[in-house]
Amino acid sequence: MNYWRYQFHPEDVFAFGRLIELEAGNMNLVEIFSYVGMIPESPEVIVRSGGCLRR
């Protein structure tokens, strides 16, 4: 789903992740970041927070 038209409120609290790879057979690789909070000025804040790997 594309959210580019949605107006996110900057003072709300969010969790962040990204879709890395679409796989055949309905399996996807996603990265969920440790950062939880308001939308930062730079996406580097999210990326530098590190990701969580769960199996």
N, C-alpha and C positions, 0 to 999 in steps of 0.2 A: 504494500500500500504506500502511496506517495503522500507525504504530509506537507509538501512545500507551501500549500495554500493555508494551512492551519496556523492560527495565531497563538503560539505558545506564550504564556505569561512568564516573563523573566523571573519573577519572585517565587514561582512554584518550584517544588523539589522533584527532581527526576533521577532515574537510574538510566545508564547509557550502555548501549551495545551496538554491534555492527554485524551485518551479514557478510561473511567472508567468501563463501563458496556455496553454490547450489549443486547438489549431487543428484544423480539419477536415483530413482527408487524412493523419492520423498524423504531424503536425508539432507540436512544442511549443516554447514559449519558456521558457528556464530561465536563471537567474542563478547563477553560481558565484562565491563570495566568495574573496577573497585570504587570509582568516583560516584558518589550520590550527592546531589545538591542542586543548586540553581544553575542555569545555563551559563557557563563561563565565557569570558571575553574571547578566549582562544581555545580551540579544540585540543591543543597540546596538553592542557590541564587534565583532560579526560584520558588521553592516550598514555601520559606519564604515570597515571594512577595504577597502571598494571591491569592485567586481565585475570579472570578466574577460569580455571580449567576444571571441569567436572566431567566424569564419565558415567 
